[in-house]
């Protein structure tokens, strides 16, 4: 398992845990599968922003597989 701050550690189709915008205060994690990248840079200190297959958007906190 790696953290989600480096884009190189994440691929389309990976199972990840993200923090959704509305869950940032509670730091509640949501698990899903990456459908596309929304952060263009190779690194982001709060996590790479992705869209999950179900349409939810969040910042990756850890890569499950």
N, C-alpha and C positions, 0 to 999 in steps of 0.2 A: 504494500500500500504506500502510495506517495501522496504528498499534498498537492493542492491544485493551483499553486502559484506559478508554475512553469507550464507553458502551453505544450512543450515537447513531451510532457508526461501524460498528456491526455489525447485520445483519439476519438473520432466519430464512432459511435457504437459502444464506447466504454460505459460500464456501470459506475456511477459516481454518486457522492453525497454532496448536495449543494445547500446553501442558505438562501432562501427566497427573500425578496425585499421586505416583505411584511414580517419575516421571522428574524431579522437582523438583531433586534434587541434581545430576543430570547435565545438566539443562536441555535434554534431548532433545525435539525438536518432533514432534508427530503432526499430520498434515493430515487434515481432515475437513470435513463440511458441518454447519452449526448446525441443530439441530432445536428446541432451546428454551433460554431464558435461565434460569440458576439464581441469578444475582446480581440483587437487586432495585434496588440503587442505580444512579445514572447514571454513577458513576465508581468505579473500584477501583484502587489503586496497583499491584497485582500482576496485574491483568487481570481482565476480566469472566469469571465462571465460566459455562460453557455445557455442554449435553449435545449430543454429535454424533449424527448419524443412526444410527450403529452402536451407540449406547448408552454410549460412553466419555464421561467427564466430565473437563474440564480448564479451565485459565485461558487465555484468548486472548492470544497474544503478537503476532500480526500477522494482518491481514485480507488474503487473497490476491486475492479478487475480490468 
